[in-house]
Structures are given as C-alpha cells and as structure tokens.
Amino acid sequence: MPDLKSGKNRKTRRICKKSGGFPGSLWRFGRQKFTIMLVPHTEKRTVHFQVSLFTMFFMGVMFLGLLAGFFWFSLDFSGKEVLLAARSRDLADTEANLDVIRDEVGQLVISSGAFKNSLYNTMDMLGLEGISADPASGGGDLASLFAVEQADGNTLAEVTDLQSLRVSLDDSVSSLEDIGLVLSSQKDLLSDIPTIWPLQGVRGWVTQVFGPSIHPFGKYWYLHRGIDLAFGYGVPIMATANGKVVKKEYDANGFGYYIDIQHNYGFKTRYAHMQRQLVDVGQTVSQREVIGTMGNSGMSTGPHLHYEVMIGTQLVDPIKFLNMANPDGSLQNITTKLQRYQ
C-alpha cells in the first residue's frame, strides 16, 4: 500500500512538472530551496540548513496561529477577570441584602410576638382558649426550604426564627377561625340591636343630648327623650337595626313626621322631625336601609333628626348603644361633645 501511494505522489509531481499553467508554476515556485546559515561568534562550526518555500509558508502559518491563539487567550482571560470582579461586586451586594433581610426577619419576629400577644388577649376577652405555640417544634415546608447551615453545623438563627414564626402562624389559624365565629355571631346580634349612626354618609352635629333640658319654646325644664342630630334638609336617615315599621304619623305640635320601628329583644327606635317618610307601616326594614330624610317638621328650631331608643317602655340614652357598635373610638369626638353639653 505505501508503494502505491508513493507512486501516485511521484506521478502527481511529474504531471505538475510537465503540465503548464498556474499549477506547474506554483509547484516549481514552492519547491525552491533556500539555505539558512547560522554563524557563531566563536570558532565553532557553522550551522546551515535548507528549507523550501512550502516549509517556510507552513511555519509562518503556524506562527501566526500561535500568535492569534495567544491574543485570544489573553482577551479571554481579561474577560474572565472582569466577570470575576463583577461577581465579587454581586456577592458583596448579596451579603448587604442578606443583612437587610436579617434585620427584616428580626422585625418580623417582633411583630409576630406582638400579634400573638394581642391575639391571645382578644381570645381571653372573648372567653376562648388560645393554643400556645412551641417554637422548638419547627419544621415543615419552611424548614426544608431554608435548610442552610453554618460552618459549625448549626442552623442559622434567622431560619430558626422563620420556623418559629411559621409554627406560630399555623397555630393562630384555628384561633382566628374561633374569633371569626364569635364576631359573626356578634354581627348578627348587632344587626338586631340599634347600634349604628342613623345618618347616612355624615355625622352631623349633636345639638341636644339625652336627659333633662330646657324646652326651646316653653322655656321650662323637661326630659329630652333622645338625641338631636342636625345637618341639613334631605340627609338620608337609616334604620339603626333590623325591624318592622309599627308607626308612621304626623304630629304638628310635637315630632312632626316621625316613624317608629320595632326590633328584636324588645328594642324600639323613633325618628322624628323628618322631611320625607319612605317606608310604610308593616314594612320589614334592614339595618342601614334608608327610611326617610332629615327635615324641620313639627315643633322644631331647624332641620335635624330627633332619635330615640326604648327597651320595652323604658327610654335609654342612644349614645350608649351607638358606642357599642363603634369600640374603635370613632364616636370619641361626639361623645366628648355630649359630655360638654351635659
């Protein structure tokens, strides 16, 4: 097989030599040989050797390839160095963000403790038993998600705090459900008791409180049976509890146009000096349903609503029941005004 290949190569060279044109000229040009002599400064023997143009061209290509490779690796190394510097900056930013997260986790744990105490205090007020959370019983999904350990093998403190927080929140769910049931029952109860402000969209001004007062027309002492709320003509008046309209009349020398509503548990409310009456006797109304508008009918000194609350035949101060529905203090300013009137 080698003899056949060498024979083919010799045959190819003979053909190139014999053939004219560019291939033959290129072959003859490339086959030219040059002698390179290395003459030492000492008296040692001169070294010389011959190389063809093809060999010189091949060596030049190899040198250029090595030079290009060197520049490519230099550029690649510079790029890796820049990337490494960028990653170092990112790592520093990540560490700074981790410090912020740790601070937030600490604040979250503090807020969780405050929420837990408030929750259990609320449950005590409602007569419910709270479930105490055991911080040491951490685990679950959060533990598997944050399975991060320090070099000494101890779990990070922030992860332990998050696990405790998860356990606390899990235990709070059932407590919140119990509170929800109690509040739902109270909501149903409060909708049957006159506990909302009777004016829709406005507070108005308390111009007269419940109790002994001087009659604005007769100038004598009398018992003011409710509270007077002034604002303006046409202000919508709402039923303060679920009930049934039992009276709808006009009293020219007293209440003017007024409505009485009977509620559950023996409560009854009266809305007087109205401009318009929008319900009829026997009609069932819901809490917050508009039953009329504010006016100045009957013996009145200006547009206002005279509002009364009765339990059976006993008159009571409406403010006490209005405060029942507003334990957040939203009526604090009005209550203060009432104290000044009294």
Summary of the structure (lengths in Angstrom):
residues: 342
radius of gyration: 49.3
end to end distance: 128.3
largest distance: 148.5
contacts: 899
relative contact order: 0.07
helix: 48%
strand: 23%
